[in-house]
């Protein structure tokens, strides 16, 4: 593989699992991929051609759950051989792509436990607490904190490459505020006065990241498709979250997941980095403190 030298890179971010504290589940993954900008343009063009050859709508980003589990795109059922052919060529394309992969996993349980405890002490249901936290802007703090962590890593990467960069995130519409909050936090050096490394990464992120943008499903972005498939594969690698009735289909899905996991391992990502998020942590500690204070303030009287 040829080493690509460039002064412009793009960071793509996507997730798997449910990030909000009111959502079912105790954890979720945030996946990121860094690709050289000119290379990304070429790969996105190739993907359009590959989709068209396999009767896959080329005007929208593929989502791994739809294509590789449901074997449908945009509500259209695809032939198995078309999905298999597309996946085979997609795998070859990914293997030949020079990129940096990042996977983070957050544990929601300590936060959910605090909500349950507060609900019991105030003799209200948990939904009332979650609605209150949403109004305070604290219901999606884990997504915000992990985004900060990724932006800081991107700042470090850009400094090492003496490059500039852009950040592209798949829009979650009304929940995009968590990404924006994470970006602002990561580029505010005063948040990291206790950690010189993070201060340096934050400075680089502020100076070197030129753009933060949100794309909808029609963005035609290979990088978002890539971060999506990595998150999907890792999320399901210990067992499918939604098992199909057909054993044959289950075998196809698991085989696809195994291929993606091999690529992650080749890119030195064996398991997601489990991020410990406490009020004393260097990244996001102040947001955890705000969450705790919000709970304390609930019906203080």
N, C-alpha and C positions, 0 to 999 in steps of 0.2 A: 504494500500500500504506500503510495506517494505521500510524503509529508506536505501538508498545505500550509503555506505561510500567508497570512493575511492581516490586515489591520481592522477588519470589521467582522463581527460575529453576532449571531442571534441566539438568545436564550428562549426556549419554549417551555411552558409550564402547563401541566395537566394533572388531574387527580383520579384516584379510584377509591371507592368507599364514600361514606358520608362524613363530612367534616363538622357540621354544626352539632352543637351539644344536645340539641333536641332530637337529632336523628338517631335511628336505631344503629347499634354497633359501638364497640369500644375503641376502635382505632380506624385510621385511614392513611392512605399513601399520597404523597405528593411527588410527582415525577418531573424531571427536567432534562432537557437535552440542549447542548451547545453545538452549533454548526456554523462553519464559515459562511458568510452571507452569499457570496457568489455561487458557492457549491449548492447552497440551499435552493437558489433560483433554478439551477439546472435539475436538481432532484425533483422539485415540484412539477416541472414541465414533464419529466419522464413519468411521474406518477399519473398525470392526466392521460397520457398515452396508454399506460398499462391498464388503467381503469376502463378506458374505452374499448380496448381489445377484449375485455372480459365482461362487457355489458354491465359494468358497474357505473352508476351515475358519477360523472367527473366534476360536477359543479358543487359537490359538497365534500367535506372531509370525511374519511371513513372513520367509523367508531368500531373498535374491536368487538365489543359486545354484540353489536348489530351484525357485523360481517362474519365474524369467526365463531359466534355462539348461535345467534338466531339464523345466520346465513341468509339475511335479508338486508337490503339497503333502501332507505326511503320507502319502506313498506313493500318493496318488490322482492319476491322470493327468487333466489339465484340457484342455478344448477350447481350441484356439489363439485363437478369437475371444473366449473368456472372459478369457484372459491378456491379450490385446491391449486389451480394453475396460477391464480393471482397471488396466493400466499407464497408459493414456491419462488416466484420471481421477486416478490416483495422481500423475502428473506435474503435472497442473493444481493439485492440492492442495499439492505441494511448492513450486511456483512462487509460490503465494500465502502461503507461510509465512514469517513474520519469524523469522530464526534467525541464529546465528553458526556457521560450519563451521570445523573444524580438521582438517588431515591431516598426519601425520608419517610419515616413512619412515626406517627404521633399516637400516644395513648390517651384516649378521652376519659377513661374510667375515673381518675382522681377528681376530675372536674364534675363529672356526672354524679359521683358520690356526694360531693359538696352540695349540689343542687337537691338531691334526695334528702340529705340531712336538713337543709334549710326548709324544704317543703314540710317535713315532719314537724320541725320545731314551730313553724308558723301555722300548722294545721291547714295547709292549702295543697292543691294538687301540683305536680311538677310542671304541668303545662302553664300554670300561672307564673311560676318562676321563670320559665323559658321565655315567655312573652315579655316579661319585665327585662330580662337580659337582652333580648332582641332590640327593645326600645332603647336600651343603654348602649347598643353596639357591641355587646360582649358575647353574643351567641356563636360567633364564627372566629373566635380569636386564634384557634389552633391553625386554621388555614393562613391567617395573617402572620402568625409567628413563623411557620415553616416557610412561607414566602420570603420573609425577611432573611431567614437563614440561607435560602438559595440565592437571593440577590447579593448577599455578602460574598458568597462563594464565587459568584459571577464577577464581582468587583475584583476579587483576588486574581481570578483567571485573566481578566483584561489587563491588569497591571503587569502580570508575568509576560503576557504577549505584547505589551506596549500597544494595545489596540483599543478601539471603541466598540460599543455594542448596543443592541436593541433587545427589548424584552417583549415577547408576544405571548399572550395568555388567551385561552379559549374563554369567551365571555360566559359568565354565569348570571348575566343580566343584573337583577337587583342585588346580587351578592358580590358584585365586582368591587365593592368598597373594601372588602377584606384584602384584596390584592393591592389596592391603592394604599391602604394603611400599612401593609407590609413593606411596600416600596419606600414610602416616606420614612418609616422607622429605620430601614436598612441604610438610608442615605443621610441619616442625622447622627453625626459623629458623637454628639453629646450623650447619646444613649449608651455609649460603650466606654465611658471614662475609666472603668475598672479593667478593661481589656485592650491592650495596645494593638494586638493583632486585628481585632474587630474594628478598632478605630481606623486602622490603615485600610482595611477592606472597604469600610464605609466611605472613606474619602475617595477611594478609587471608583466605587460604584457611583458616587455623586458626580465625579468629574468625567467619567468615561462612558456611562450609559446615556445615550442621546434620546432614546424613545421608549415609552411604555405604551403598548397598544393592546386592545382587546379585539379578538376576531370571533365572528359567528361561524356557524357550521359551513358557510359558503366561502370561507377564506381561501380554500385551496392551498393549505399549508402542510407540506411534508413533515416539517418539524413537529407540529401539533399531533399529526397522525402517529409519529414515532413515539412521542412522549406518552400518548394515549395507550399504545400497544404495550409499552414497557410497564406502565402502571397496571393495566388489565392483566397481563401475564403474571406479574408478581403477586397481585391481589388474589389470583386464583391458583397459585402454584402449590398450595397445600391442600387443595380440594376445591372443586367448583362451588361457587356460592349458589348457583342455580343449576342443579343437575337436570339434564334433559331426560325424557322418558326412554329414548332410544339409546341402547348401549353402543351402537355403531357411531352415533353422533357424539356421544360422550368421548369415545376413543379418538375421534377426529379432533375434537376441541383440545383434549389433553396433549395430543401429539403436537398441535400448533403451539401450545403453551411451552412445552419442553424445548422447542426450537428457539423460541424467544429468550427463554432463560439461559440457554447456551450462549446467546449473543451478549446478554448482560454480563455473564461470567467472563467472557472474552474481553469485555470492556471494564473489568475489575469491579463489577458490582455483583457480589455473590448474594448479599442480603441487604435490605434497606437499612440505612443508619437509623437506629431508634433514638429519637431526640427526647431527652429528658427536659421537661418544661416545668420549672418551678419559679417561685417569686425571686429566687436568688440566681437564676440562670442568666448567663451573659446575653443571650438573644431572647428577647421577649419577656424577660423577667418583670419589667414594669407593667406589661399588659396583664400578666397573671395577677399582679398586685391590684390592678384596677378591677379585674374580675372579682377578686376576693372582697374588695371594698364595696363593689356593687351589691354583692350578696349581703354584706353587713348592713348596708343602708336600706335593704328591702324591709319596708314597714318598721322602720327603726323605733317609731313611737310605741 
